[in-house]
Amino acid sequence: QRLGSTTDQTKNDYEQQENFDLAYAFPFVYPYVPSTLSLDQLDMPHELHLDFLSLVS
């Protein structure tokens, strides 16, 4: 067995794999479950350092 044959075999295996068409957008459905909390009920921890945000009503 010659040096580098594992790398050569890996390259051959890769070249023989089916390629994906990256221009095609695969459909994906993500279930949306709305929160029971409203945004004004959320308590943001001080550790997040979000003091620069202001409440807009």
PyMOL Python script that loads the backbone (N, CA, C, O; Angstrom):
from pymol import cmd

cmd.read_pdbstr("""\
ATOM      1  N   GLN A   1       0.860  -1.178   0.000  1.00  0.00           N
ATOM      2  CA  GLN A   1       0.000   0.000   0.000  1.00  0.00           C
ATOM      3  C   GLN A   1       0.901   1.233   0.000  1.00  0.00           C
ATOM      4  O   GLN A   1       1.767   1.393   0.860  1.00  0.00           O
ATOM      5  N   ARG A   2       0.677   2.079  -0.966  1.00  0.00           N
ATOM      6  CA  ARG A   2       1.559   3.242  -1.076  1.00  0.00           C
ATOM      7  C   ARG A   2       1.078   4.377  -0.187  1.00  0.00           C
ATOM      8  O   ARG A   2      -0.097   4.446   0.176  1.00  0.00           O
ATOM      9  N   LEU A   3       1.976   5.240   0.149  1.00  0.00           N
ATOM     10  CA  LEU A   3       1.679   6.379   1.006  1.00  0.00           C
ATOM     11  C   LEU A   3       0.702   7.321   0.299  1.00  0.00           C
ATOM     12  O   LEU A   3       0.901   7.664  -0.866  1.00  0.00           O
ATOM     13  N   GLY A   4      -0.337   7.730   0.993  1.00  0.00           N
ATOM     14  CA  GLY A   4      -1.293   8.664   0.414  1.00  0.00           C
ATOM     15  C   GLY A   4      -2.480   7.999  -0.243  1.00  0.00           C
ATOM     16  O   GLY A   4      -3.353   8.689  -0.770  1.00  0.00           O
ATOM     17  N   SER A   5      -2.541   6.671  -0.229  1.00  0.00           N
ATOM     18  CA  SER A   5      -3.647   5.991  -0.907  1.00  0.00           C
ATOM     19  C   SER A   5      -4.973   6.232  -0.199  1.00  0.00           C
ATOM     20  O   SER A   5      -6.021   6.235  -0.844  1.00  0.00           O
ATOM     21  N   THR A   6      -4.948   6.434   1.111  1.00  0.00           N
ATOM     22  CA  THR A   6      -6.182   6.733   1.844  1.00  0.00           C
ATOM     23  C   THR A   6      -6.750   8.065   1.379  1.00  0.00           C
ATOM     24  O   THR A   6      -7.958   8.199   1.183  1.00  0.00           O
ATOM     25  N   THR A   7      -5.880   9.043   1.203  1.00  0.00           N
ATOM     26  CA  THR A   7      -6.313  10.350   0.709  1.00  0.00           C
ATOM     27  C   THR A   7      -6.849  10.229  -0.708  1.00  0.00           C
ATOM     28  O   THR A   7      -7.858  10.847  -1.047  1.00  0.00           O
ATOM     29  N   ASP A   8      -6.176   9.431  -1.541  1.00  0.00           N
ATOM     30  CA  ASP A   8      -6.637   9.228  -2.912  1.00  0.00           C
ATOM     31  C   ASP A   8      -8.004   8.559  -2.929  1.00  0.00           C
ATOM     32  O   ASP A   8      -8.864   8.937  -3.724  1.00  0.00           O
ATOM     33  N   GLN A   9      -8.218   7.575  -2.066  1.00  0.00           N
ATOM     34  CA  GLN A   9      -9.502   6.875  -2.012  1.00  0.00           C
ATOM     35  C   GLN A   9     -10.599   7.814  -1.534  1.00  0.00           C
ATOM     36  O   GLN A   9     -11.716   7.778  -2.051  1.00  0.00           O
ATOM     37  N   THR A  10     -10.290   8.655  -0.548  1.00  0.00           N
ATOM     38  CA  THR A  10     -11.269   9.626  -0.057  1.00  0.00           C
ATOM     39  C   THR A  10     -11.660  10.585  -1.171  1.00  0.00           C
ATOM     40  O   THR A  10     -12.836  10.916  -1.317  1.00  0.00           O
ATOM     41  N   LYS A  11     -10.697  11.029  -1.950  1.00  0.00           N
ATOM     42  CA  LYS A  11     -10.976  11.934  -3.068  1.00  0.00           C
ATOM     43  C   LYS A  11     -11.855  11.242  -4.102  1.00  0.00           C
ATOM     44  O   LYS A  11     -12.790  11.849  -4.625  1.00  0.00           O
ATOM     45  N   ASN A  12     -11.566   9.979  -4.400  1.00  0.00           N
ATOM     46  CA  ASN A  12     -12.378   9.223  -5.355  1.00  0.00           C
ATOM     47  C   ASN A  12     -13.794   9.034  -4.838  1.00  0.00           C
ATOM     48  O   ASN A  12     -14.754   9.156  -5.599  1.00  0.00           O
ATOM     49  N   ASP A  13     -13.934   8.734  -3.542  1.00  0.00           N
ATOM     50  CA  ASP A  13     -15.266   8.566  -2.953  1.00  0.00           C
ATOM     51  C   ASP A  13     -16.054   9.862  -3.050  1.00  0.00           C
ATOM     52  O   ASP A  13     -17.249   9.847  -3.348  1.00  0.00           O
ATOM     53  N   TYR A  14     -15.391  10.976  -2.802  1.00  0.00           N
ATOM     54  CA  TYR A  14     -16.065  12.276  -2.854  1.00  0.00           C
ATOM     55  C   TYR A  14     -16.534  12.581  -4.275  1.00  0.00           C
ATOM     56  O   TYR A  14     -17.644  13.074  -4.475  1.00  0.00           O
ATOM     57  N   GLU A  15     -15.696  12.290  -5.245  1.00  0.00           N
ATOM     58  CA  GLU A  15     -16.043  12.590  -6.634  1.00  0.00           C
ATOM     59  C   GLU A  15     -17.181  11.715  -7.140  1.00  0.00           C
ATOM     60  O   GLU A  15     -17.871  12.094  -8.086  1.00  0.00           O
ATOM     61  N   GLN A  16     -17.389  10.556  -6.534  1.00  0.00           N
ATOM     62  CA  GLN A  16     -18.444   9.654  -6.975  1.00  0.00           C
ATOM     63  C   GLN A  16     -19.774   9.921  -6.283  1.00  0.00           C
ATOM     64  O   GLN A  16     -20.789   9.339  -6.665  1.00  0.00           O
ATOM     65  N   GLN A  17     -19.791  10.783  -5.281  1.00  0.00           N
ATOM     66  CA  GLN A  17     -21.030  11.094  -4.586  1.00  0.00           C
ATOM     67  C   GLN A  17     -21.929  11.930  -5.485  1.00  0.00           C
ATOM     68  O   GLN A  17     -21.466  12.642  -6.375  1.00  0.00           O
ATOM     69  N   GLU A  18     -23.249  11.822  -5.221  1.00  0.00           N
ATOM     70  CA  GLU A  18     -24.185  12.662  -5.957  1.00  0.00           C
ATOM     71  C   GLU A  18     -24.038  14.097  -5.473  1.00  0.00           C
ATOM     72  O   GLU A  18     -23.893  14.352  -4.277  1.00  0.00           O
ATOM     73  N   ASN A  19     -24.076  15.006  -6.397  1.00  0.00           N
ATOM     74  CA  ASN A  19     -23.974  16.422  -6.049  1.00  0.00           C
ATOM     75  C   ASN A  19     -25.367  17.016  -5.940  1.00  0.00           C
ATOM     76  O   ASN A  19     -26.275  16.624  -6.673  1.00  0.00           O
ATOM     77  N   PHE A  20     -25.534  17.953  -5.031  1.00  0.00           N
ATOM     78  CA  PHE A  20     -26.806  18.640  -4.861  1.00  0.00           C
ATOM     79  C   PHE A  20     -26.837  19.877  -5.751  1.00  0.00           C
ATOM     80  O   PHE A  20     -25.812  20.523  -5.970  1.00  0.00           O
ATOM     81  N   ASP A  21     -28.019  20.196  -6.258  1.00  0.00           N
ATOM     82  CA  ASP A  21     -28.212  21.420  -7.013  1.00  0.00           C
ATOM     83  C   ASP A  21     -28.422  22.546  -6.013  1.00  0.00           C
ATOM     84  O   ASP A  21     -29.497  22.657  -5.424  1.00  0.00           O
ATOM     85  N   LEU A  22     -27.421  23.374  -5.815  1.00  0.00           N
ATOM     86  CA  LEU A  22     -27.493  24.422  -4.806  1.00  0.00           C
ATOM     87  C   LEU A  22     -28.418  25.561  -5.220  1.00  0.00           C
ATOM     88  O   LEU A  22     -28.761  26.404  -4.390  1.00  0.00           O
ATOM     89  N   ALA A  23     -28.827  25.602  -6.485  1.00  0.00           N
ATOM     90  CA  ALA A  23     -29.732  26.652  -6.946  1.00  0.00           C
ATOM     91  C   ALA A  23     -31.176  26.330  -6.578  1.00  0.00           C
ATOM     92  O   ALA A  23     -32.032  27.211  -6.650  1.00  0.00           O
ATOM     93  N   TYR A  24     -31.464  25.106  -6.190  1.00  0.00           N
ATOM     94  CA  TYR A  24     -32.825  24.704  -5.848  1.00  0.00           C
ATOM     95  C   TYR A  24     -33.074  24.960  -4.373  1.00  0.00           C
ATOM     96  O   TYR A  24     -32.266  24.578  -3.526  1.00  0.00           O
ATOM     97  N   ALA A  25     -34.188  25.605  -4.066  1.00  0.00           N
ATOM     98  CA  ALA A  25     -34.562  25.862  -2.671  1.00  0.00           C
ATOM     99  C   ALA A  25     -35.504  24.755  -2.213  1.00  0.00           C
ATOM    100  O   ALA A  25     -36.617  24.630  -2.724  1.00  0.00           O
ATOM    101  N   PHE A  26     -35.064  23.966  -1.264  1.00  0.00           N
ATOM    102  CA  PHE A  26     -35.877  22.878  -0.761  1.00  0.00           C
ATOM    103  C   PHE A  26     -36.953  23.424   0.166  1.00  0.00           C
ATOM    104  O   PHE A  26     -36.646  24.201   1.070  1.00  0.00           O
ATOM    105  N   PRO A  27     -38.220  23.032  -0.040  1.00  0.00           N
ATOM    106  CA  PRO A  27     -39.297  23.546   0.824  1.00  0.00           C
ATOM    107  C   PRO A  27     -39.163  23.002   2.244  1.00  0.00           C
ATOM    108  O   PRO A  27     -38.786  21.849   2.457  1.00  0.00           O
ATOM    109  N   PHE A  28     -39.477  23.851   3.191  1.00  0.00           N
ATOM    110  CA  PHE A  28     -39.384  23.467   4.591  1.00  0.00           C
ATOM    111  C   PHE A  28     -40.523  24.131   5.338  1.00  0.00           C
ATOM    112  O   PHE A  28     -40.696  25.347   5.259  1.00  0.00           O
ATOM    113  N   VAL A  29     -41.293  23.346   6.055  1.00  0.00           N
ATOM    114  CA  VAL A  29     -42.414  23.873   6.823  1.00  0.00           C
ATOM    115  C   VAL A  29     -42.036  23.840   8.294  1.00  0.00           C
ATOM    116  O   VAL A  29     -41.708  22.788   8.842  1.00  0.00           O
ATOM    117  N   TYR A  30     -42.088  25.007   8.928  1.00  0.00           N
ATOM    118  CA  TYR A  30     -41.747  25.121  10.340  1.00  0.00           C
ATOM    119  C   TYR A  30     -43.013  25.486  11.097  1.00  0.00           C
ATOM    120  O   TYR A  30     -43.609  26.529  10.828  1.00  0.00           O
ATOM    121  N   PRO A  31     -43.434  24.655  12.031  1.00  0.00           N
ATOM    122  CA  PRO A  31     -44.675  24.970  12.757  1.00  0.00           C
ATOM    123  C   PRO A  31     -44.494  26.201  13.643  1.00  0.00           C
ATOM    124  O   PRO A  31     -43.521  26.307  14.390  1.00  0.00           O
ATOM    125  N   TYR A  32     -45.435  27.117  13.550  1.00  0.00           N
ATOM    126  CA  TYR A  32     -45.381  28.348  14.343  1.00  0.00           C
ATOM    127  C   TYR A  32     -46.385  28.241  15.478  1.00  0.00           C
ATOM    128  O   TYR A  32     -47.574  28.023  15.250  1.00  0.00           O
ATOM    129  N   VAL A  33     -45.901  28.395  16.689  1.00  0.00           N
ATOM    130  CA  VAL A  33     -46.760  28.390  17.868  1.00  0.00           C
ATOM    131  C   VAL A  33     -46.550  29.729  18.569  1.00  0.00           C
ATOM    132  O   VAL A  33     -45.487  29.960  19.145  1.00  0.00           O
ATOM    133  N   PRO A  34     -47.545  30.615  18.529  1.00  0.00           N
ATOM    134  CA  PRO A  34     -47.364  31.928  19.156  1.00  0.00           C
ATOM    135  C   PRO A  34     -47.254  31.816  20.669  1.00  0.00           C
ATOM    136  O   PRO A  34     -47.829  30.919  21.285  1.00  0.00           O
ATOM    137  N   SER A  35     -46.514  32.731  21.248  1.00  0.00           N
ATOM    138  CA  SER A  35     -46.326  32.755  22.688  1.00  0.00           C
ATOM    139  C   SER A  35     -47.579  33.276  23.375  1.00  0.00           C
ATOM    140  O   SER A  35     -48.316  34.088  22.815  1.00  0.00           O
ATOM    141  N   THR A  36     -47.809  32.806  24.582  1.00  0.00           N
ATOM    142  CA  THR A  36     -48.942  33.302  25.360  1.00  0.00           C
ATOM    143  C   THR A  36     -48.585  34.594  26.087  1.00  0.00           C
ATOM    144  O   THR A  36     -49.468  35.260  26.627  1.00  0.00           O
ATOM    145  N   LEU A  37     -47.304  34.956  26.108  1.00  0.00           N
ATOM    146  CA  LEU A  37     -46.855  36.200  26.745  1.00  0.00           C
ATOM    147  C   LEU A  37     -46.814  37.326  25.722  1.00  0.00           C
ATOM    148  O   LEU A  37     -46.443  37.120  24.566  1.00  0.00           O
ATOM    149  N   SER A  38     -47.197  38.507  26.160  1.00  0.00           N
ATOM    150  CA  SER A  38     -47.013  39.669  25.299  1.00  0.00           C
ATOM    151  C   SER A  38     -45.633  40.260  25.590  1.00  0.00           C
ATOM    152  O   SER A  38     -45.029  39.968  26.622  1.00  0.00           O
ATOM    153  N   LEU A  39     -45.152  41.080  24.685  1.00  0.00           N
ATOM    154  CA  LEU A  39     -43.792  41.608  24.836  1.00  0.00           C
ATOM    155  C   LEU A  39     -43.624  42.471  26.078  1.00  0.00           C
ATOM    156  O   LEU A  39     -42.533  42.520  26.648  1.00  0.00           O
ATOM    157  N   ASP A  40     -44.687  43.155  26.510  1.00  0.00           N
ATOM    158  CA  ASP A  40     -44.544  43.990  27.701  1.00  0.00           C
ATOM    159  C   ASP A  40     -44.498  43.168  28.987  1.00  0.00           C
ATOM    160  O   ASP A  40     -44.214  43.711  30.054  1.00  0.00           O
ATOM    161  N   GLN A  41     -44.768  41.885  28.902  1.00  0.00           N
ATOM    162  CA  GLN A  41     -44.688  41.010  30.072  1.00  0.00           C
ATOM    163  C   GLN A  41     -43.311  40.369  30.228  1.00  0.00           C
ATOM    164  O   GLN A  41     -43.028  39.753  31.255  1.00  0.00           O
ATOM    165  N   LEU A  42     -42.471  40.507  29.236  1.00  0.00           N
ATOM    166  CA  LEU A  42     -41.140  39.903  29.300  1.00  0.00           C
ATOM    167  C   LEU A  42     -40.230  40.714  30.210  1.00  0.00           C
ATOM    168  O   LEU A  42     -40.249  41.944  30.193  1.00  0.00           O
ATOM    169  N   ASP A  43     -39.447  40.019  30.992  1.00  0.00           N
ATOM    170  CA  ASP A  43     -38.480  40.654  31.880  1.00  0.00           C
ATOM    171  C   ASP A  43     -37.082  40.333  31.357  1.00  0.00           C
ATOM    172  O   ASP A  43     -36.636  39.187  31.409  1.00  0.00           O
ATOM    173  N   MET A  44     -36.402  41.357  30.855  1.00  0.00           N
ATOM    174  CA  MET A  44     -35.069  41.160  30.296  1.00  0.00           C
ATOM    175  C   MET A  44     -34.028  41.216  31.409  1.00  0.00           C
ATOM    176  O   MET A  44     -33.993  42.192  32.159  1.00  0.00           O
ATOM    177  N   PRO A  45     -33.189  40.208  31.536  1.00  0.00           N
ATOM    178  CA  PRO A  45     -32.149  40.217  32.565  1.00  0.00           C
ATOM    179  C   PRO A  45     -31.132  41.338  32.320  1.00  0.00           C
ATOM    180  O   PRO A  45     -30.788  41.643  31.178  1.00  0.00           O
ATOM    181  N   HIS A  46     -30.667  41.933  33.392  1.00  0.00           N
ATOM    182  CA  HIS A  46     -29.686  43.019  33.301  1.00  0.00           C
ATOM    183  C   HIS A  46     -28.368  42.521  32.691  1.00  0.00           C
ATOM    184  O   HIS A  46     -27.635  43.295  32.075  1.00  0.00           O
ATOM    185  N   GLU A  47     -28.076  41.241  32.864  1.00  0.00           N
ATOM    186  CA  GLU A  47     -26.825  40.663  32.361  1.00  0.00           C
ATOM    187  C   GLU A  47     -26.723  40.718  30.841  1.00  0.00           C
ATOM    188  O   GLU A  47     -25.628  40.587  30.292  1.00  0.00           O
ATOM    189  N   LEU A  48     -27.848  40.911  30.153  1.00  0.00           N
ATOM    190  CA  LEU A  48     -27.812  40.995  28.690  1.00  0.00           C
ATOM    191  C   LEU A  48     -27.340  42.364  28.197  1.00  0.00           C
ATOM    192  O   LEU A  48     -27.052  42.532  27.012  1.00  0.00           O
ATOM    193  N   HIS A  49     -27.261  43.342  29.107  1.00  0.00           N
ATOM    194  CA  HIS A  49     -26.785  44.692  28.780  1.00  0.00           C
ATOM    195  C   HIS A  49     -27.558  45.295  27.611  1.00  0.00           C
ATOM    196  O   HIS A  49     -26.971  45.738  26.624  1.00  0.00           O
ATOM    197  N   LEU A  50     -28.877  45.305  27.736  1.00  0.00           N
ATOM    198  CA  LEU A  50     -29.742  45.868  26.706  1.00  0.00           C
ATOM    199  C   LEU A  50     -30.308  47.216  27.129  1.00  0.00           C
ATOM    200  O   LEU A  50     -31.419  47.576  26.740  1.00  0.00           O
ATOM    201  N   ASP A  51     -29.548  47.959  27.922  1.00  0.00           N
ATOM    202  CA  ASP A  51     -30.002  49.254  28.420  1.00  0.00           C
ATOM    203  C   ASP A  51     -30.216  50.269  27.300  1.00  0.00           C
ATOM    204  O   ASP A  51     -30.954  51.238  27.476  1.00  0.00           O
ATOM    205  N   PHE A  52     -29.580  50.055  26.157  1.00  0.00           N
ATOM    206  CA  PHE A  52     -29.707  50.994  25.052  1.00  0.00           C
ATOM    207  C   PHE A  52     -31.065  50.881  24.354  1.00  0.00           C
ATOM    208  O   PHE A  52     -31.418  51.752  23.559  1.00  0.00           O
ATOM    209  N   LEU A  53     -31.825  49.830  24.636  1.00  0.00           N
ATOM    210  CA  LEU A  53     -33.154  49.673  24.050  1.00  0.00           C
ATOM    211  C   LEU A  53     -34.169  50.471  24.850  1.00  0.00           C
ATOM    212  O   LEU A  53     -34.064  50.587  26.071  1.00  0.00           O
ATOM    213  N   SER A  54     -35.139  51.011  24.156  1.00  0.00           N
ATOM    214  CA  SER A  54     -36.195  51.747  24.850  1.00  0.00           C
ATOM    215  C   SER A  54     -37.549  51.177  24.449  1.00  0.00           C
ATOM    216  O   SER A  54     -37.718  50.662  23.344  1.00  0.00           O
ATOM    217  N   LEU A  55     -38.494  51.276  25.348  1.00  0.00           N
ATOM    218  CA  LEU A  55     -39.839  50.768  25.120  1.00  0.00           C
ATOM    219  C   LEU A  55     -40.600  51.739  24.233  1.00  0.00           C
ATOM    220  O   LEU A  55     -40.689  52.929  24.534  1.00  0.00           O
ATOM    221  N   VAL A  56     -41.146  51.227  23.146  1.00  0.00           N
ATOM    222  CA  VAL A  56     -41.950  52.035  22.235  1.00  0.00           C
ATOM    223  C   VAL A  56     -43.381  51.575  22.379  1.00  0.00           C
ATOM    224  O   VAL A  56     -43.689  50.400  22.178  1.00  0.00           O
ATOM    225  N   SER A  57     -44.261  52.505  22.729  1.00  0.00           N
ATOM    226  CA  SER A  57     -45.663  52.110  22.906  1.00  0.00           C
ATOM    227  C   SER A  57     -46.567  52.778  21.903  1.00  0.00           C
ATOM    228  O   SER A  57     -47.777  52.552  21.915  1.00  0.00           O
TER     229      SER A  57
END
""", "prot")
cmd.dss("prot")
cmd.show_as("cartoon", "prot")
cmd.util.cbc("prot")
cmd.orient("prot")
